[in-house]
Amino acid sequence: MQTEDTSYRPELVLEKIGGKWKMPILWRLSQRSVWRYGELKRDLGDISHKMLSQQLKELEQEGLIDRTLYPVVPPKVEYSLTERGMLTLPAITALCDLHAILENKQPCPLSK
C-alpha cells in the first residue's frame, strides 16, 4: 500500500493562517506598510485584546509578521508583514475571489 504524502494537507496551512483572525490581520497588514496595535484593534472591530495579542504573537513566531517595539513611554509597537508573510497574500486573495464567485460578486481588489 502506498503511503500518502502528508505535507500537502490543507489543514497544515490552516494551522499557520487559519482561524477567525489570522487572515484578517494579514490582510490588513498588506494594505499599509506599518500598523500600530491600537489601529489593528479598532479596524478589526470585536476582537478582544487577549485574542489580538495571541494571534499577533503566533504570526510573529511563524515569521509572517515583524513586531517593532520602540523604547518610549508609553510603549510604541508597530507590526508589518515579512517577506514570508507576503507569500500568504495570493492564498488569501484566492479565498476572497472564491467567496466573490460563490456570492456572484466582484473579485478581490488585490487580484488585479
C-alpha angles and dihedrals in degrees: 000000000000117000119231119244100242095192091083100057115125092224089068093064091042088059087063104038105008131105131068099298114027098075093045089051093048090046092053092046088055091057095064134016096242136021128186119222094249092050091054091046092052094044094048092052116200100027113124122236090244093052094045091049091048094048093047091049092051093047089050092049089052089053092242097118137029122226117203117192117196116206097236135116115276093031116253116210126182129190130203139165119266122217087260089052091052088060088068093061098081090054092047090047091049090053090049089050091049090053090050091051093048091048095040092241137132119289123260115285091235091058092075 
